[in-house]
């Protein structure tokens, strides 16, 4: 039987394309992956992601041409199960890059997934694993994912450039998700957070907290930021520190912001050798900046922050054929891309209406009716 | 009243003396009698006596009843069909010659008062105010039965009562059961063959009992007693119709998750010239039918049963050819509303197409009026002919076809009236009311308009097509062959669709807009003119003409474009755009601010009618010719494509770049403070409520002035705040109230649906308050809660869907369940058209997610108990899974205790087993029915097995036992080299560490492949090295004569074979031939079954074992003590020396010997004497005893005699005394 491939172009939203192709079992061909760039073809983290998809699913086919500019992907059946061998995510992107597609993939697997991921846990580019734990996982619960068996454990931390972090993710299996009506953003009632530091003084954390609290204190008294100082093998291979904040509203929405500070990767600094030994950003500035960013997110409105819009849209799209209604702040670039990918793969469109009063955007749409078909019945 | 009642003399009851009632009561009496005789009846006299006395028993009974209650419940199914339901399909099935067609004809006659000449294809009938049914006759072959079972909502199983059940009925029942069990009703026919009423009754009983065991106790069996004038009895048909009309249908899980269409009309739309050129070319076909199951989305693939998988080239919703009557309040159906539609049977009068409606009028119903005057005079009978008649008559005088005339008229326009816009003409053509508008137009023009009327009336609803034609021609003539034209044409397509919807309403929405307007616009420049033409009726006021400014005009145009979304008629008007408008379009494109949805999803190509791969094709084009391109053009292209390009290789990152840090310093904090619980809650609540209001009814204007309040922040008017807060609260309360009411309404509706009849909305509203306590009482049950939740969700969805406008709804939801669809499919093999048979309905089923992929499936299979033989692994069977039918080769297996899947050569006799096969994947829980033989004349039961899909996989892990046999070739102490077990060293490596054993039971292990220099003799001798010799160790030394076994499991491959059944691509009466089983092939080629002699059973002959004597070595014997020394010397053959020789005694010895002899003689004699004496004594003693005995007996007799005499005397005395 001849398989018809869906043809796509470019490296944009690579993860979602793979994810949606696997969930909708559509074979895809991606052409022109960074064809015109200095470093053409797939990057390390993308290769690693493909490997991860291969481990988790059964009988999937991945073909990459010599230059890495063309990818042929035929999805298999998502198996899940306990993966005894840890997956090496490399040091080019942080673990959250891999977690984002993986948590959706794992929900529709044959067996509950447990996997160890090694690499960078905290990064300024991707959301940190702390944010992931505090925001993304509770979001799944809202869509009917059972709480037991859903966990993310941070064994050790690692920051760029050398990484060395390790997390253990375990995910339950669902039959199907359930649609949500999630438009009430509520008021921020508490702010929680966690700071970390690896291979630097624990005092860095305290100063970050102090700076952040300084901004929150006039607004809210219920602010608790915990510290997580790691040393020895648990601290990974590079020095760094960072903070992740979550604001919880009265309606249970979680709005998060995070950042991490560390030395830059080698490849990025290849051009400018001289200031590779540049000093890190002072912790006070970090704390102050992240608090401002969080406030910015809160001010935008919406039930999730801009980082998690994509995840929210995907979850809505994978619901049964019921209407989901959600509210987000400004549509982020990633969110828009997600919406487009959902349209391309699942043939779903959301009704998007701006709400000028609150400067937010209301989305509603019917789910695809995704069911976990690989699960065995007895 | 009461008095009257008392006075009233009722007729006394007269009990029956004969007939059915009498028999019934007699029987009842008899039964009672019998029970009385048994004495068991007493129990029932006093029920109180049998109330429970023990609490345990009561508890048990209660728990049992609760359990029974729970067992009755099923997980509620979400019903996602929101619109009007499609007609229910009633499949009439039965063996040949049982009266299927006649039943359908009778039913159709009953409903519509029409005689149906021939039952071909589905027949749709409006059977009631709320219900339509579609009758389909099930074909007699097994393929047709399988397909029919997939779309049947109700199956009428016709059974020949005089003959009894036939296999077809049971086959069909089994097929129904595996593909979700729709409603089934048995109908007995041919009952008039029974002359004897008793026999008839008996047969009815018999059949009913059998029918009940097959379905469930109490399944409805209907009796049709016989024929009157070749039709079933009217009364009985009426009753049957009643049964059909009150039947309730429950959703079946496969069908609610897959869209499907039962095709009631089939057209081949391949261009005839193409067919003419090549008769075997792939065809384009259109299929028409109601959409059932769930919603059909754009881009869904379909499976046409018996043909294959296709993607739909175009899907169009057509107006319902057989609509339900409008919901006016009246009882029953009017005759006018008793519509029916059966295009395949040639009965329906109307045929709807995408762009035309055809009316069939039977020739005998049509009266053609004659053209000549004298005839017409005769018909009009001297009356003056009225205007309409004259008009019609004039129409008959036409000599040219419409096309020709239109061409002519067009040339006219172009030559004489260049200012007149083509659109205006088109509009003029379309409108009926053209009496007033053309005062200034010349005669020729009027003439043309007359023709326009003609086309309009002639087509009766096909105006749209005419209009299109006209429009197309204008486009051609105006020689605007630029690209934009194409685009606008495409826009016009959805307009066609709309056109039909309009037609359905029976009126046109467009007002006449020209006349003066056109003329005015004639004065203006041509551009202005166009705008005016594109204006709809609403904007026909002279606003736009007042403004000469181009820019303003453009703005207007913008507005119009926006209006277009709502007013579809405009799309028609956009039909042609001349060249100069291109720049205008561009300008508008650059200027207009698209909506958020457009921003996200790009240019909305609301082209739902034609599902094509536009994007792909455009991509290809680009790749062809985009080597050098001006940058502007590329940009333009990207604009058109919807902002998508240009970020092909952006980094994939969910976290957006930290924006320009806004410092939320203390001054600015006020802005964000209200987002916190510590902020001003009232203001915040205001914000929330505003948003709520927005979502509910979207009236920004009402709250528009509050915006200042929020941002201004200058004054803190508590008063207003409070007021606002209270209103907010009120709003909340109101909302909650509303929600509660809604809930209650739902509940009521739901409860009222439990009893049989559906409740109308009016009643529903009335029920609200009444049902309230009832609902609360039921609140506790989990089941009810679940149901309520589902219902609520459904209502919410409906509400959301109703909010959307038609286009968006279509985009989001797809075509609704119950719409009449036209499906266009391209590249269908010509055989489908060639062998199309209306007696075989076509089923088009939508393919779900991932179901077009192929893989291994695991199913739980059981051989059917009626099927004679067991099934063999890898013998091809034909399975029906989901919509599909295909042939595949299953491997049967069973699961061992440790979870291993062990292959079975044959299916077990009476148990389930697993079947693994390769084919298009079906989701778990899908039923499968398997057949092996499709031929009709096979006498036995054709269904071989039934199964259900458990899971699917990309690899099947089935194993079977394997036994490797080897022989030692060299033996060391406990190590031995084993040959012939493996063929290569690689194989040895695979089995390293495997357990082995010898025949004598010595266990061992495979170590490694033997090294050449040690194990391989041939090498040393200069020959080839022998591979596959394994070094093994054993727990003891083995012998060269031992045989070594290795027992292991080996993977079994499931053949990657599946062969779709293409029964629609061949003559229906031919049996489909697929892969044949090995047995069939052998039979065909007369080949014997291969025989392995080793496998034969032979008589076991065992020789007596001969054991050698035990030999004890001499040295050992010597050492043994005497007792242990072997003494059993064998018997000698030769005589011993003693025996041989004669022995002579000496004299002394002789004396001794004689003495001995004397002694012995004396002893013997004395012994003899003693014995004689003893004998004598014993005899004497016996004599004595006998004497004694005699004496005693005598004495005893005397004694007894005395005693009895005394007794007798006493007795006599007593008697005397008594007397």
Interface residues (C-beta under 8 A of the other chain):
Chain A: X1 X3 X7 X9 X10 X11 X12 X13 X14 X15 X16 X24 X25 X32 X33 X34 X37 X58 X59 X76 X77 X96 X97 X100 X110 X125 X126 X127 X179 X181 X183 X184 X185 X187 X188 X189 X215 X218 X219 X220 X221 X250 X259 X289 X291 X292 X293 X295 X296 X298 X299 X301 X306 X307 X308 X310 X311 X320 X321 X322 X323 X325 X327 X331 X332 X333 X334 X336 X339 X340 X343 X347 X348 X349 X350 X351 X352 X353 X354 X355 X356 X357 X358 X360 X361 X362 X364 X365 X366 X368 X369 X370 X371 X373 X374 X375 X376 X377 X378
Chain B: X78 X80 X257 X294 X295 X297 X298 X299 X596 X597 X599 X600 X601 X602 X616 X619 X644 X647 X648 X649 X650 X652 X653 X654 X655 X656 X658 X659 X661 X662 X663 X664 X666 X669 X671 X672 X673 X674 X675 X676 X677 X678 X679 X681 X684 X687 X688 X690 X691 X694 X695 X700 X703 X707 X793 X796 X797 X800 X801 X804 X808 X811 X812 X813 X849 X850 X853 X854 X855 X923 X924 X925 X950 X951 X952 X953 X954 X955
